[in-house]
Amino acid sequence: MSPAIINSTSDAVDFLIEQHGRIRQLFVETAQASDAKARENKFFELRRLLAVHETAEEEIIHPRARREIGDGAAIVDARLEEENKAKKQLADLEAVDVDSVEFEVKLEGLRRAVLAHAEHEESEEFNRLRQELDPDALQRMRSTVELAESMAPTRPHPGIESATANMLAGPFAAMMDRAKDMITKPRH
């Protein structure tokens, strides 16, 4: 399933929350995969969705939350710190054999961090954006989020968590990531 095709009638907040659900599901599917090849396929999908999802939040959602909600800067700064830690964990996990106990342990650590991060976003940031922005603005933001995801890097890049950093490094990183994906994509 493409990360951008979930529910065409939802707004940006609904869209991102639905992606959080798919991320939760992919963690389970990755952990419970029947063999190394299946685990590799699920992890490939999980890594890609996490990367494009976080990039869109960093480029579109966080800057808007910083401007629109009271104490937005503190909320966004905390989310960016969580995102950086998760990107480091994800990058570390990429270097581990998917069929090892170390992978299972690191995947579980990443799962806990990502799910806590998603919960913070939903309760502290997304709900507040929904209160501050009218439905039309949230609907328009969805299109922008989808566009950002379509051009986002597909692998973690720790240290690139701001809209500015994503705009400067993102296009090159996305091009390189997509080339790597073509070469390393698990074969079915």
Sequence and secondary structure as in RCSB ss.txt:
>XXXX:A:sequence
MSPAIINSTSDAVDFLIEQHGRIRQLFVETAQASDAKARENKFFELRRLLAVHETAEEEIIHPRARREIGDGAAI
VDARLEEENKAKKQLADLEAVDVDSVEFEVKLEGLRRAVLAHAEHEESEEFNRLRQELDPDALQRMRSTVELAES
MAPTRPHPGIESATANMLAGPFAAMMDRAKDMITKPRH
>XXXX:A:secstr
  TT S TT  HHHHHHHHHHHHHHHHHHHHT SSHHHHHHHHHHHHHHHHHHHHHIIIIIHHHHHHHSTTHHHH
HHHHHHHHHHHHHHHHHHHTS TTSHHHHHHHHHHHHHHHHHHHHIIIIIIHHHHHHS HHHHHHHHHHHHHHHH
TS SS  TT  SHHHHHHHHHHHHHHHHHHHHHH    
